[in-house]
Amino acid sequence: MRKSTPITVAQLTEFDEIIDVRTPAEFAEDHIPGAVNYPVLSDEERVIVGTLYKQVSDFEAKKVGAALIARNIANHLEAHFADKPKSWRPLIYCWRGGNRSGAMAHILNQVGWRAGKLDGGYKAYRRTVLDELEVLPAKFQLIVVCGLTGSGKSRLLQALHAEGAQVLDLEQLAAHRGSILGNLPETAQPAQKMFDSLIWWQLRQFDPTRPVYVEAESKKVGKLRVPEAFIQAMWQEPKCLRMEISSLNRVELLKSEYEHYLLDPDSLNKKLEFLTRTYGHEQIGKWQALVSAGKWDELVLALLEKHYDPAYTKSITHHYPDYDNAAKIDVTDISESGMLTLARNILKQH
């Protein structure tokens, strides 16, 4: 018989698989990146056990809970673990590293696998994430990619990543392009805790001796807050790359990236209504008329001139006072191959 050994967050990479045995709802809010969810209690079952604990007794709750947990673990053994070799080493965690993960780890160790249990469970993991997000950003040399809306910053980050650079794409992690029109079609943003986890996980994979490329962002990406220490690291004397691009290419790039609005003009007009307080009904009406007429080039140019460029310029010059003197990157080809060429040229210099 094997006994599970308490494991710390620092040892996550020592295991073949990380198993989160909390409920699907708990898992959806946040989990260790890469973990799989094999709950020992469903959302409904956890409510049943919790109600018994509060209204009857802990003894009755444990009796019912034990039966449910045993049944669910048996199902996971047959459906998910039956083909695992004896050398398989899983890490198990629940909310506090208590009964739920203890039950799963105990049974897996009884079988003969070397299952570990995360000491302190998810709560310990969450504390580690918050603590390390306070110090990790300062360990890296950040190269901040700046440029007006539509200059191709996200495309350049993707190209830099493809060429082997260390890239932290906050908009990709947040599932949002960072503006009032930035929500992705049919894609919900993660919860704040999950966003924190994704940033933490990626930072801890990086080599501190190599630069990390990141796009200039405000404190929020959609509804999500960027960790304060990371924002400060971005603003405190980083290297800045300033992307320069023609208006024609900006319009073409934005029409491509926001094509879902071109295909659904009504949804765009509804989004524009959120700007009424800033620009008034008359201005919003003019923009909505352009949408209804399908005059996309005219609309994009108008939004850039009136809304996006003034706001971005004000923000970027405030946080990056030396922005005008930053290394200039001329973008003449917005295609994938063009961005890859641009990325290679940048990496030769850094």
KAWOLIN-V431305 format. One record per backbone hydrogen bond with DSSP energy under -1.0 kcal/mol. CO is the residue of the C=O (numbers start at 1). NH is the residue of the N-H. E is the energy in kcal/mol with one decimal. If there is no record, write none. Layout:
co:CO nh:NH e:E
co:CO nh:NH e:E
This chain:
co:5 nh:117 e:-1.1
co:7 nh:119 e:-3.5
co:8 nh:11 e:-1.8
co:9 nh:12 e:-1.7
co:11 nh:14 e:-2.0
co:12 nh:15 e:-1.4
co:17 nh:91 e:-2.7
co:18 nh:36 e:-2.5
co:19 nh:93 e:-2.1
co:20 nh:38 e:-1.6
co:21 nh:40 e:-2.0
co:23 nh:27 e:-2.5
co:24 nh:28 e:-2.3
co:25 nh:29 e:-1.5
co:26 nh:30 e:-1.5
co:32 nh:35 e:-2.6
co:36 nh:20 e:-3.1
co:42 nh:46 e:-2.3
co:43 nh:47 e:-1.5
co:44 nh:48 e:-2.0
co:45 nh:49 e:-2.4
co:46 nh:50 e:-2.6
co:47 nh:51 e:-2.4
co:48 nh:52 e:-2.1
co:49 nh:53 e:-2.2
co:50 nh:54 e:-1.9
co:51 nh:55 e:-3.0
co:52 nh:56 e:-2.4
co:52 nh:57 e:-1.2
co:57 nh:61 e:-2.0
co:58 nh:62 e:-2.5
co:59 nh:63 e:-2.1
co:60 nh:64 e:-2.1
co:61 nh:65 e:-2.9
co:62 nh:66 e:-2.8
co:63 nh:67 e:-1.6
co:64 nh:68 e:-2.2
co:65 nh:69 e:-3.0
co:66 nh:70 e:-2.7
co:67 nh:71 e:-2.2
co:68 nh:72 e:-2.5
co:69 nh:73 e:-2.7
co:70 nh:74 e:-2.1
co:71 nh:75 e:-1.9
co:72 nh:76 e:-2.2
co:73 nh:77 e:-2.5
co:74 nh:78 e:-1.9
co:75 nh:79 e:-2.6
co:76 nh:80 e:-2.9
co:76 nh:81 e:-1.6
co:81 nh:84 e:-1.9
co:85 nh:88 e:-1.7
co:88 nh:114 e:-1.0
co:89 nh:16 e:-2.5
co:90 nh:116 e:-2.7
co:91 nh:19 e:-3.6
co:92 nh:118 e:-2.8
co:93 nh:21 e:-2.5
co:94 nh:122 e:-3.2
co:95 nh:123 e:-2.4
co:98 nh:102 e:-2.3
co:99 nh:103 e:-2.5
co:100 nh:104 e:-1.7
co:101 nh:105 e:-2.9
co:102 nh:106 e:-2.4
co:103 nh:107 e:-2.1
co:104 nh:108 e:-2.4
co:105 nh:109 e:-2.4
co:106 nh:110 e:-2.0
co:107 nh:111 e:-1.9
co:108 nh:112 e:-1.4
co:108 nh:113 e:-1.9
co:113 nh:115 e:-1.3
co:116 nh:92 e:-3.1
co:117 nh:7 e:-2.3
co:118 nh:121 e:-1.9
co:120 nh:124 e:-1.2
co:121 nh:125 e:-1.9
co:122 nh:126 e:-3.2
co:123 nh:127 e:-2.0
co:124 nh:128 e:-2.0
co:125 nh:129 e:-2.4
co:126 nh:130 e:-2.3
co:127 nh:131 e:-2.5
co:128 nh:132 e:-2.8
co:129 nh:133 e:-2.2
co:132 nh:136 e:-3.3
co:136 nh:139 e:-2.1
co:137 nh:140 e:-1.4
co:141 nh:212 e:-2.5
co:142 nh:239 e:-1.5
co:143 nh:214 e:-2.2
co:144 nh:241 e:-2.8
co:145 nh:216 e:-2.2
co:146 nh:243 e:-2.5
co:148 nh:151 e:-1.7
co:152 nh:156 e:-2.4
co:153 nh:157 e:-2.3
co:154 nh:158 e:-2.1
co:155 nh:159 e:-2.0
co:156 nh:160 e:-2.9
co:157 nh:161 e:-2.5
co:158 nh:162 e:-2.2
co:159 nh:163 e:-1.4
co:160 nh:165 e:-2.6
co:161 nh:164 e:-1.9
co:166 nh:213 e:-3.1
co:168 nh:170 e:-1.1
co:169 nh:173 e:-2.2
co:170 nh:174 e:-2.2
co:171 nh:176 e:-2.0
co:179 nh:182 e:-2.1
co:182 nh:177 e:-2.4
co:184 nh:187 e:-1.7
co:191 nh:195 e:-2.3
co:192 nh:196 e:-2.4
co:193 nh:197 e:-2.2
co:194 nh:198 e:-2.5
co:195 nh:199 e:-2.1
co:196 nh:200 e:-2.7
co:197 nh:201 e:-3.0
co:198 nh:202 e:-1.9
co:199 nh:203 e:-2.5
co:200 nh:204 e:-2.2
co:202 nh:205 e:-1.0
co:203 nh:206 e:-1.0
co:207 nh:210 e:-2.0
co:212 nh:143 e:-2.7
co:213 nh:168 e:-2.6
co:214 nh:145 e:-3.0
co:219 nh:226 e:-2.9
co:221 nh:224 e:-1.7
co:224 nh:221 e:-2.8
co:227 nh:231 e:-2.1
co:228 nh:232 e:-2.6
co:229 nh:233 e:-1.8
co:230 nh:234 e:-1.9
co:231 nh:235 e:-1.7
co:232 nh:236 e:-1.6
co:235 nh:237 e:-1.3
co:239 nh:144 e:-3.1
co:240 nh:327 e:-1.0
co:241 nh:146 e:-3.6
co:242 nh:329 e:-3.3
co:244 nh:331 e:-3.3
co:246 nh:250 e:-2.0
co:247 nh:251 e:-2.4
co:248 nh:252 e:-2.1
co:249 nh:253 e:-2.6
co:250 nh:254 e:-2.5
co:251 nh:255 e:-2.4
co:252 nh:256 e:-1.7
co:253 nh:257 e:-2.5
co:254 nh:258 e:-2.2
co:256 nh:259 e:-1.0
co:258 nh:261 e:-1.7
co:259 nh:263 e:-1.8
co:264 nh:268 e:-1.2
co:265 nh:269 e:-2.5
co:266 nh:270 e:-2.0
co:267 nh:271 e:-1.7
co:268 nh:272 e:-2.4
co:269 nh:273 e:-1.1
co:271 nh:274 e:-1.6
co:272 nh:275 e:-2.0
co:273 nh:276 e:-1.6
co:275 nh:279 e:-2.4
co:276 nh:280 e:-3.0
co:280 nh:284 e:-2.0
co:281 nh:285 e:-2.4
co:282 nh:286 e:-1.7
co:283 nh:287 e:-2.0
co:284 nh:288 e:-2.7
co:285 nh:289 e:-1.8
co:286 nh:290 e:-1.7
co:287 nh:291 e:-1.9
co:288 nh:292 e:-2.5
co:289 nh:293 e:-1.8
co:290 nh:295 e:-2.3
co:291 nh:294 e:-1.4
co:294 nh:296 e:-1.8
co:295 nh:299 e:-2.2
co:296 nh:300 e:-3.0
co:297 nh:301 e:-2.3
co:298 nh:302 e:-2.1
co:299 nh:303 e:-2.7
co:300 nh:304 e:-2.5
co:301 nh:305 e:-2.6
co:302 nh:306 e:-2.5
co:303 nh:307 e:-2.2
co:303 nh:308 e:-2.2
co:304 nh:309 e:-2.6
co:307 nh:311 e:-1.4
co:308 nh:312 e:-2.8
co:309 nh:313 e:-2.8
co:310 nh:314 e:-2.1
co:311 nh:315 e:-2.1
co:312 nh:316 e:-3.2
co:313 nh:317 e:-2.0
co:314 nh:318 e:-1.1
co:315 nh:319 e:-2.2
co:316 nh:320 e:-2.3
co:320 nh:323 e:-2.3
co:322 nh:325 e:-1.2
co:323 nh:326 e:-1.7
co:327 nh:242 e:-3.1
co:329 nh:244 e:-3.1
co:335 nh:339 e:-2.4
co:336 nh:340 e:-2.1
co:337 nh:341 e:-2.1
co:338 nh:342 e:-2.0
co:339 nh:343 e:-2.6
co:340 nh:344 e:-2.3
co:341 nh:345 e:-2.0
co:342 nh:346 e:-2.1
co:343 nh:347 e:-2.5
co:344 nh:348 e:-1.6
